[in-house]
Amino acid sequence: MKQPASTGAFSRLRSTFIGDRSFYATVFMLVLPIIVQNAISHFVNLLDNIMIGQVGTPQMSGVAIANQLIFVFNLTIFGGLSGAGIFSAQFFGAKDNDGLRNTVRFKLWTVVVIFVIAITILLTFGDQLIFLYLTGEGDASEREAMFRYSISYLRIMLWGLLPFALSQVYGSTLRETGETMLPMKASVAGIVTNLCLNYILIYGKLGFPALGVEGAAIATVISRFVELAIIMVYTHRHAGIFQFIEGLYRSIKIPKDLTLTIIKTGMPLLVNELLWSLGVTALTQIFSTRGLNVVAGLNITSTVTNLFNVVMFSMGSATAIMVGQALGADDISRAKQTAWRLMFFNVCLCIVIGGLLAVLSPIIPYIYKTTDDVRKMASHFMRTSAFYMCFNAVTHCAYFTIRSGGKTFATFLFDSVYTWVVFVPLAYLLTHFTTMDIMLLYPVCYLADVLKCIIGIIVVKSGYWAQNMVSDTTSGKLNESSGTKL
């Protein structure tokens, strides 16, 4: 008996978007450790934010503005290390410690250059950059207080930029060699240190003076050094396990061919992270022109939604790994099927998580010691984020699907170029050339996420991204210094 067409179509849809038990078991094994680590980190960030928020709204907003600038530095470091990370994994797989050592040196040079540029910009133009967020309507004395708190926080935080960058060099290299526990332990130790010192230094406990915003900055800087000390000391004391560390600092030279190859491969990733982070920062600045209270509302919203978005972002890592493995095995059909299943699963999870955020959005802002106007804005912004979470789930999985096939330039266009060509101009035009209230303006601007979601689906469906990069890489030219194929 012939099967009805509707039943056959449903069966195909089920096969495309829903996996079996072993598929989801693999997904959970991959994402649970990532979810736990990121959830702890974002939860502690939320507690930090609440602690500062208990001191006052100007303090909370001042810290939020400074952190917007530090956010750009952090993501630029991440992007700068991503390209070298591809080669670190290859050299480790080939048991080539010389090649791995050279990639670590490249990473060190990269973070030093980024650090020097960042310090120069923040020390020279920090005041002007902070003031860009204080142009909206509001009380003059409150504006002055926000500026003062932001400057004092930023100047202390500058001491923590280099230890953060060096921790990323060591941590990323260890993860690329299969060691994930040490970076996680060091990160958790830094988080716990930060949380404890925040309580002591912000409020003046255990005989210490109440330092407020400056106490929060000092706590964060100390936690950066704690994390770096743990990861560096352990790695250098176990050189027998981490053999790439032997003789790492005996030379600062890197083979020219390797340097050029890493730069060529990694530059799109670095530029993408830089431009995307600048785009996010620009959006916050644009919205801030609608009033000083908007800055506080956006700060509460971003801190809370980052915690709720942990699962969505972790699913991106699962997409990169599982789709990449299928492509590496030259199983293109499995790669495509995996991409759709992970995307659909991420959407289902975000329906539940977004619904929870929407329900809690009127309650969460009352944790903060701020005005009713700020609480109302934050609650509305959270509901907006909850609504768009499903669209972002698709976009996020699409981004890592495209990148898994080595299409780094395409991800650059899809991510940062889209932000600057569509999102930022739309927000700027609506903010500066209409009288639309921020309560309507904010969700309307984020309609750009819907268009990006549609573009992501079209690109993934095209299969343009699905290619085996391993065969291309292993047939590449030999690295002259190591004899290992790149």
NUPAMAR-782388 format. One record per residue (C-alpha): z, y, x. Coordinates in nm, 4 decimals. Each point is the difference from the previous one (the first is absolute). Example, Ala and Ser with C-alpha at 12.3 -4.5 7.8 and 13.67 -1.06 7.14 Angstrom:
BEGIN
R_Z_Y_X
R_0.7800_-0.4500_1.2300
R_-0.0660_0.3440_0.1370
! end
This chain:
BEGIN
R_Z_Y_X
R_0.0000_0.0000_0.0000
R_-0.1019_0.3350_0.1400
R_0.2825_0.2362_0.0895
R_0.0014_0.3333_-0.1936
R_-0.1289_0.2958_0.2028
R_0.3266_0.1901_-0.0529
R_0.1998_-0.2894_0.1432
R_-0.2272_-0.0198_0.3049
R_0.0276_0.3749_0.0593
R_0.3795_-0.0170_-0.0266
R_0.0058_-0.2891_0.2455
R_-0.2081_0.1975_0.2506
R_0.2237_0.3025_-0.0361
R_0.3082_-0.2150_0.0471
R_-0.1498_-0.1604_0.3110
R_-0.0897_0.3415_0.1420
R_0.3247_0.1841_-0.0594
R_0.2733_-0.2669_-0.0177
R_0.0912_-0.2389_0.2806
R_0.1884_-0.3289_0.0004
R_0.3641_-0.0598_0.0940
R_-0.0730_-0.0469_0.3716
R_-0.1869_0.3319_0.0067
R_0.2982_0.1940_-0.1326
R_0.2385_-0.1946_0.2223
R_-0.2012_0.1220_0.2995
R_0.0047_0.3563_-0.1316
R_0.3768_-0.0013_-0.0453
R_0.0582_-0.1466_0.3473
R_-0.2030_0.2836_0.1476
R_0.1307_0.2944_-0.1989
R_0.3679_-0.0786_-0.0582
R_0.1132_0.0803_0.3585
R_-0.2084_0.3190_-0.0083
R_0.1381_0.0956_-0.3402
R_0.3590_-0.0582_0.1120
R_-0.0346_0.2082_0.3181
R_-0.1859_0.2843_-0.1723
R_0.2331_-0.0071_-0.3009
R_0.3046_0.0353_0.2255
R_-0.1649_0.2864_0.1874
R_-0.1039_0.1904_-0.3138
R_0.3311_-0.0668_-0.1740
R_0.1876_0.1500_0.2930
R_-0.2440_0.2947_-0.0024
R_0.0858_0.0447_-0.3666
R_0.3723_-0.0037_0.0799
R_-0.0587_0.2538_0.2804
R_-0.1908_0.2191_-0.2415
R_0.2771_-0.0250_-0.2586
R_0.2641_0.0869_0.2637
R_-0.1863_0.3155_0.0974
R_-0.0708_0.0722_-0.3660
R_0.3736_-0.0039_-0.0701
R_0.0399_0.2922_0.2404
R_-0.2474_0.2153_-0.1921
R_-0.3595_0.0513_-0.1135
R_-0.1009_0.2418_0.2819
R_0.1254_-0.2508_0.2599
R_-0.1888_-0.2855_-0.1642
R_-0.3209_0.2014_-0.0271
R_0.0268_0.1286_0.3575
R_0.0313_-0.3540_0.1354
R_-0.2911_-0.1143_-0.2192
R_-0.2290_0.2699_0.1429
R_0.0865_-0.0887_0.3605
R_-0.0544_-0.3680_-0.0747
R_-0.3502_0.0787_-0.1272
R_-0.0890_0.1163_0.3525
R_0.1713_-0.2987_0.1655
R_-0.1844_-0.2298_-0.2424
R_-0.3315_0.1133_0.1534
R_0.1273_-0.0842_0.3495
R_0.1255_-0.3435_-0.1069
R_-0.3269_-0.1026_-0.1632
R_-0.2044_0.1328_0.2921
R_0.2053_-0.2229_0.2323
R_-0.0664_-0.2949_-0.2325
R_-0.3731_0.0718_-0.0037
R_-0.0121_0.0529_0.3767
R_0.1553_-0.3428_0.0647
R_-0.2087_-0.1918_-0.2551
R_-0.3171_-0.0200_0.2082
R_0.1806_-0.1229_0.3116
R_0.1866_-0.2488_-0.2183
R_-0.3224_-0.1865_-0.0736
R_-0.0422_-0.0663_0.3718
R_0.3673_-0.0827_0.0551
R_-0.0290_-0.2884_-0.2451
R_-0.3197_-0.1248_0.1642
R_0.1421_0.0136_0.3528
R_0.3151_-0.1782_-0.1124
R_-0.2073_-0.2726_-0.1667
R_-0.1952_-0.0417_0.3240
R_0.3297_-0.0153_0.1988
R_-0.1249_0.2941_0.2072
R_0.3157_0.1899_0.0946
R_-0.1904_0.2444_0.2220
R_-0.2221_0.1034_-0.2885
R_0.2988_0.0247_-0.2331
R_0.1866_0.2086_0.2569
R_-0.2950_0.2405_0.0203
R_-0.0082_0.0447_-0.3782
R_0.3725_0.0844_0.0044
R_-0.0678_0.2602_0.2692
R_-0.2763_0.1402_-0.2198
R_0.2497_0.0221_-0.2859
R_0.2486_0.1815_0.2232
R_-0.2623_0.2529_0.1068
R_-0.1029_0.0448_-0.3649
R_0.3496_0.0788_-0.1290
R_0.0727_0.2329_0.2922
R_-0.3156_0.2023_-0.0723
R_0.0753_0.0123_-0.3746
R_0.3628_0.0938_0.0742
R_-0.0952_0.2891_0.2314
R_-0.2506_0.1361_-0.2531
R_0.2505_-0.0325_-0.2862
R_0.2832_0.1681_0.1905
R_-0.2299_0.2849_0.1022
R_-0.1172_0.0576_-0.3581
R_0.3452_-0.0279_-0.1589
R_0.1698_0.2262_0.2537
R_-0.2783_0.2588_-0.0148
R_-0.0918_-0.0040_-0.3691
R_0.2968_-0.1760_-0.1636
R_0.1262_0.3170_-0.1707
R_-0.3413_0.0824_-0.1470
R_-0.0594_-0.3584_-0.1184
R_0.3366_-0.0113_-0.1773
R_-0.0589_0.3358_-0.1640
R_-0.3215_-0.1345_-0.1587
R_0.2228_-0.2016_-0.2352
R_0.2072_0.3019_-0.1005
R_-0.2644_0.2214_-0.1592
R_0.0731_-0.0978_-0.3605
R_0.2067_0.1905_-0.2517
R_0.3770_-0.0105_0.0441
R_0.3089_0.1818_0.1132
R_-0.0414_0.1786_0.3365
R_0.3413_-0.1112_0.1239
R_-0.0801_-0.3615_-0.0883
R_-0.3300_0.0265_0.1850
R_0.1791_0.1330_0.3075
R_0.2562_-0.2798_-0.0175
R_-0.2694_-0.2683_-0.0288
R_-0.1814_0.1477_0.2997
R_0.3180_0.0125_0.2086
R_0.1002_-0.3585_-0.0826
R_-0.3509_-0.1296_0.0647
R_-0.0232_0.1655_0.3419
R_0.3429_-0.1208_0.1144
R_-0.0768_-0.3552_-0.1155
R_-0.3459_-0.0060_0.1610
R_0.1175_0.1268_0.3405
R_0.2571_-0.2790_0.0270
R_-0.2437_-0.2618_-0.1271
R_-0.2426_0.0841_0.2819
R_0.2366_-0.1870_0.2354
R_-0.0645_-0.3181_-0.1956
R_-0.3807_0.0048_0.0094
R_-0.0404_-0.1641_0.3416
R_0.2509_-0.2857_-0.0543
R_-0.1669_-0.0678_-0.3365
R_-0.3432_-0.0149_0.1652
R_0.1192_-0.2305_0.2801
R_0.1684_-0.2290_-0.2535
R_-0.3344_-0.0284_-0.1775
R_-0.1714_-0.0950_0.3280
R_0.2451_-0.2827_0.0682
R_0.0371_-0.1071_-0.3618
R_-0.3717_-0.0143_-0.0761
R_-0.0715_-0.1957_0.3198
R_0.2743_-0.2525_-0.0739
R_-0.1298_-0.0532_-0.3534
R_-0.3518_-0.0500_0.1354
R_0.1347_-0.2755_0.2260
R_0.1680_-0.1727_-0.2938
R_0.3545_0.1379_0.0520
R_0.0957_0.1612_-0.3303
R_0.3779_-0.0504_-0.0053
R_0.0921_0.2273_0.2935
R_-0.1801_0.3103_-0.1356
R_0.1551_-0.0651_-0.3412
R_0.3524_-0.0369_0.1451
R_-0.0398_0.3162_0.2069
R_-0.1302_0.1856_-0.3050
R_0.2882_-0.1165_-0.2188
R_0.2522_0.0965_0.2728
R_-0.1532_0.3485_0.0123
R_0.0083_0.0285_-0.3795
R_0.3677_-0.1033_-0.0212
R_0.0877_0.2418_0.2821
R_-0.1814_0.2809_-0.1791
R_0.1727_-0.0701_-0.3300
R_0.3512_-0.0153_0.1496
R_-0.0463_0.3111_0.2147
R_-0.1495_0.1879_-0.2944
R_0.3163_-0.0571_-0.1999
R_0.2199_0.1065_0.2929
R_-0.1975_0.3014_0.1194
R_-0.1331_0.1435_-0.3276
R_0.3364_0.0011_-0.1762
R_0.2308_0.0267_0.3032
R_0.1854_-0.3323_-0.0134
R_0.2249_-0.1696_0.2631
R_0.0955_0.3346_0.1509
R_-0.3557_0.1241_0.0551
R_-0.1083_0.3419_-0.1309
R_-0.2194_0.0118_-0.3114
R_-0.3411_0.0808_0.1488
R_-0.2133_-0.0384_-0.3127
R_-0.3725_0.0068_0.0768
R_0.0538_0.0099_0.3761
R_0.2265_-0.3049_-0.0273
R_-0.2779_-0.1897_-0.1781
R_-0.2438_0.0870_0.2799
R_0.2451_-0.1007_0.2758
R_0.0643_-0.3330_-0.1763
R_-0.3720_-0.0728_-0.0199
R_-0.0613_0.0858_0.3659
R_0.2882_-0.2226_0.1159
R_-0.1320_-0.2854_-0.2149
R_-0.3424_0.0364_0.1679
R_0.1586_-0.0459_0.3427
R_0.2041_-0.2972_-0.1229
R_-0.3121_-0.1740_-0.1309
R_-0.1904_0.0699_0.3228
R_0.2880_-0.1186_0.2212
R_0.0313_-0.3313_-0.1846
R_-0.3690_-0.0799_0.0073
R_-0.0565_0.1123_0.3607
R_0.3083_-0.1616_0.1536
R_-0.0570_-0.3337_-0.1717
R_-0.3694_-0.0081_0.0888
R_0.0534_0.0843_0.3679
R_0.2907_-0.2446_0.0334
R_-0.2161_-0.2810_-0.1359
R_-0.3053_0.0510_0.2192
R_-0.0392_-0.3761_0.0163
R_-0.0807_-0.0007_-0.3693
R_-0.1819_0.3329_-0.0140
R_-0.1993_-0.0388_0.3193
R_-0.2142_0.3083_-0.0591
R_0.3043_0.2141_0.0793
R_0.0066_-0.1086_0.3671
R_-0.1399_0.2795_0.2155
R_-0.0836_0.2122_-0.3025
R_0.1125_0.3221_0.1704
R_-0.1176_-0.0824_0.3527
R_-0.3291_0.1679_-0.0804
R_-0.1304_0.2418_-0.2580
R_-0.3668_-0.0908_0.0538
R_-0.2115_-0.1628_-0.2711
R_-0.3495_-0.1466_0.0568
R_-0.2618_0.2523_-0.1061
R_-0.2051_-0.2455_-0.2076
R_0.3048_-0.1143_-0.1938
R_0.1088_0.3592_-0.0616
R_-0.3408_0.0984_-0.1389
R_-0.0197_-0.3130_-0.2151
R_0.3432_0.0588_-0.1546
R_-0.0779_0.3671_-0.0635
R_-0.3292_-0.0903_-0.1683
R_0.1657_-0.2594_-0.2209
R_0.3185_0.1873_-0.0794
R_-0.1155_0.3588_-0.0390
R_-0.0991_-0.0343_-0.3697
R_0.3469_-0.1412_-0.0750
R_0.1786_0.2803_0.1856
R_-0.2093_0.2736_-0.1600
R_0.0429_-0.1606_-0.3425
R_0.3795_-0.0107_0.0205
R_0.0121_0.3559_0.1344
R_-0.2274_0.1447_-0.2669
R_0.1565_-0.2010_-0.2822
R_0.3527_0.1100_0.0936
R_-0.1202_0.3596_0.0290
R_-0.1593_-0.0376_-0.3421
R_0.3266_-0.1190_-0.1563
R_0.1829_0.2882_0.1682
R_-0.2635_0.2467_-0.1222
R_0.0388_-0.1244_-0.3583
R_0.3752_0.0581_0.0150
R_-0.0596_0.3511_0.1339
R_-0.2527_0.0750_-0.2755
R_0.2385_-0.1140_-0.2741
R_0.2857_0.1945_0.1632
R_-0.1799_0.3281_-0.0750
R_0.1002_-0.0524_-0.3649
R_0.3662_0.0614_0.0834
R_0.2837_-0.0872_0.2335
R_0.1390_-0.2462_-0.2547
R_-0.3216_-0.2014_0.0277
R_0.0843_-0.0796_0.3635
R_0.3346_-0.1495_-0.1046
R_-0.1571_-0.1923_-0.2880
R_-0.2722_-0.1454_0.2225
R_0.2570_-0.0969_0.2639
R_0.2081_-0.1992_-0.2488
R_-0.3133_-0.1595_-0.1431
R_-0.1499_-0.1077_0.3331
R_0.3281_-0.1468_0.1255
R_0.0579_-0.2018_-0.3184
R_-0.3600_-0.1137_-0.0512
R_-0.0261_-0.1133_0.3640
R_0.2722_-0.2532_-0.0800
R_-0.1779_-0.1172_-0.3148
R_-0.3328_-0.0188_0.1884
R_0.1335_-0.2407_0.2636
R_-0.1483_-0.3037_-0.1763
R_-0.3384_0.1679_-0.0479
R_-0.0249_0.1024_0.3656
R_0.1190_-0.3428_0.1208
R_-0.2798_-0.1626_-0.1981
R_-0.2393_0.1969_0.2200
R_0.1320_-0.1917_0.3017
R_-0.0531_-0.3290_-0.1841
R_-0.3566_0.1057_-0.0802
R_-0.0736_0.0861_0.3645
R_0.1358_-0.3346_0.1230
R_-0.1345_-0.2400_-0.2642
R_-0.3434_0.1588_-0.0398
R_-0.0273_0.0408_0.3788
R_0.0838_-0.3670_0.0576
R_-0.2659_-0.1077_-0.2479
R_-0.2586_0.2229_0.1658
R_0.1000_-0.1300_0.3429
R_-0.0563_-0.3549_-0.1242
R_-0.3469_0.1126_-0.1155
R_0.0943_-0.0850_-0.3598
R_-0.1470_0.3061_-0.1668
R_0.0335_-0.1295_-0.3562
R_0.3712_-0.0732_0.0502
R_0.0480_0.3491_0.1490
R_-0.1551_0.1631_-0.3059
R_0.1984_-0.2171_-0.2393
R_0.3242_0.0735_0.1881
R_-0.0665_0.3748_-0.0142
R_-0.0439_-0.0023_-0.3792
R_0.3032_-0.2227_-0.0576
R_0.2275_0.2148_0.2141
R_-0.1288_0.3157_-0.1646
R_0.0650_-0.1399_-0.3489
R_0.3442_-0.1288_0.1011
R_0.0891_0.3399_0.1455
R_-0.1008_0.1695_-0.3259
R_0.2162_-0.2413_-0.2020
R_0.2995_0.0674_0.2239
R_-0.0537_0.3752_-0.0259
R_-0.0097_-0.0131_-0.3800
R_0.3541_-0.1390_0.0080
R_0.1260_0.2259_0.2813
R_-0.1716_0.3084_-0.1427
R_0.1529_-0.0705_-0.3398
R_0.3448_-0.0239_0.1589
R_-0.0537_0.3310_0.1829
R_-0.1115_0.1682_-0.3234
R_0.3108_-0.1232_-0.1835
R_0.2351_0.1147_0.2777
R_-0.1753_0.3335_0.0684
R_0.2220_0.2072_-0.2364
R_0.3165_-0.1462_0.1584
R_-0.0681_-0.0033_0.3766
R_-0.0158_0.3799_0.0549
R_0.3611_0.0326_-0.1197
R_0.1102_-0.1726_0.3220
R_-0.0880_0.3269_0.1753
R_0.2072_0.3165_-0.0029
R_-0.2745_0.2368_-0.1109
R_-0.1147_0.2105_-0.2954
R_-0.1170_-0.1315_-0.3373
R_-0.3441_0.1508_0.0646
R_-0.0404_-0.2039_0.3198
R_0.1243_-0.3149_-0.1762
R_-0.2501_0.0525_-0.2823
R_-0.2867_0.0425_0.2468
R_0.1025_-0.3035_0.2053
R_0.0229_-0.2154_-0.3125
R_-0.3483_0.1093_-0.1111
R_-0.1490_-0.0545_0.3473
R_0.1526_-0.3518_0.0087
R_-0.1536_-0.0913_-0.3354
R_-0.3344_0.1211_0.1331
R_0.0393_-0.2179_0.3102
R_0.0939_-0.2955_-0.2216
R_-0.3168_0.0463_-0.2080
R_-0.2308_0.0148_0.3021
R_0.1707_-0.2873_0.1854
R_-0.2464_-0.2612_-0.1296
R_-0.2981_0.2052_0.1161
R_0.1613_0.0411_0.3420
R_0.0582_-0.3761_0.0144
R_-0.3745_-0.0580_-0.0289
R_-0.0801_0.2744_0.2520
R_0.2511_-0.1316_0.2534
R_-0.1317_-0.3564_-0.0125
R_-0.3579_0.1269_0.0144
R_0.0812_0.2023_0.3145
R_0.1398_-0.3022_0.1868
R_-0.2785_-0.2248_-0.1285
R_-0.2654_0.2310_0.1426
R_0.1937_0.0374_0.3268
R_0.0443_-0.3767_0.0363
R_-0.3744_-0.0280_0.0533
R_0.0122_0.2504_0.2869
R_-0.1500_0.2851_-0.2028
R_0.2276_0.2625_0.1517
R_-0.2449_0.2858_-0.0559
R_-0.0338_-0.0981_-0.3659
R_0.3793_0.0047_-0.0377
R_-0.0013_0.3424_0.1646
R_-0.2432_0.1256_-0.2660
R_0.1865_-0.1758_-0.2804
R_0.3442_0.1247_0.1015
R_0.0261_0.3304_0.1846
R_-0.3468_0.1425_-0.0701
R_0.0455_-0.0633_-0.3728
R_0.3381_0.1736_0.0156
R_-0.1473_0.3114_0.1619
R_-0.3310_0.0097_-0.1891
R_0.1288_-0.0797_-0.3506
R_0.3780_0.0028_-0.0331
R_0.1011_0.3081_0.2005
R_-0.2787_0.2305_-0.1346
R_0.0738_-0.1107_-0.3582
R_0.3711_0.0770_0.0389
R_-0.0742_0.3312_0.1731
R_-0.2447_0.1199_-0.2668
R_0.2223_-0.0961_-0.2924
R_0.3091_0.1502_0.1647
R_-0.1525_0.3318_0.1099
R_-0.2622_0.0661_-0.2688
R_0.1683_-0.1179_-0.3184
R_0.3270_0.0836_-0.1743
R_0.0653_-0.3665_-0.0731
R_0.3709_-0.0816_-0.0005
R_0.1171_-0.2315_0.2799
R_0.1030_-0.2596_-0.2599
R_-0.3655_-0.0363_-0.1010
R_-0.1547_0.0964_0.3342
R_0.1679_-0.2838_0.1922
R_-0.1295_-0.2933_-0.2115
R_-0.3451_0.1584_-0.0380
R_-0.0387_0.0288_0.3789
R_0.0852_-0.3666_0.0423
R_-0.2919_-0.0986_-0.2228
R_-0.1786_-0.0091_0.3366
R_0.1817_-0.3316_0.0581
R_-0.1894_-0.1509_-0.2945
R_-0.3371_0.0902_0.1539
R_0.1112_-0.1391_0.3361
R_0.1064_-0.3213_-0.1721
R_-0.3456_-0.0373_-0.1566
R_-0.1690_0.0606_0.3367
R_0.2263_-0.2616_0.1603
R_-0.0946_-0.2613_-0.2615
R_-0.3713_0.0729_0.0474
R_0.0217_-0.0336_0.3798
R_0.2022_-0.3224_-0.0153
R_-0.2411_-0.1454_-0.2595
R_-0.2983_0.0856_0.2214
R_0.1244_-0.2361_0.2722
R_-0.1138_0.2506_0.2629
R_0.3293_-0.0414_0.1832
R_-0.0053_-0.3812_0.0216
R_-0.0939_-0.0910_0.3559
R_0.1371_-0.2250_0.2721
R_0.1168_0.2234_0.2846
R_0.1336_-0.2835_0.2170
R_-0.3409_-0.1299_0.0980
R_-0.1135_0.3543_0.0835
R_0.3122_0.0585_0.2078
R_-0.0021_-0.3251_0.1915
R_-0.3618_0.0466_0.0956
R_0.0754_0.3419_0.1418
R_-0.0125_0.1023_0.3596
R_0.2620_-0.1060_0.2505
R_0.2761_0.2333_0.0966
R_-0.0545_0.0498_0.3695
R_0.3648_0.0106_0.0886
R_0.1045_-0.3175_-0.1796
R_-0.3022_-0.2123_-0.0717
R_0.1037_-0.0208_-0.3630
R_-0.2573_0.0476_-0.2703
R_0.0565_0.3016_-0.2207
! end
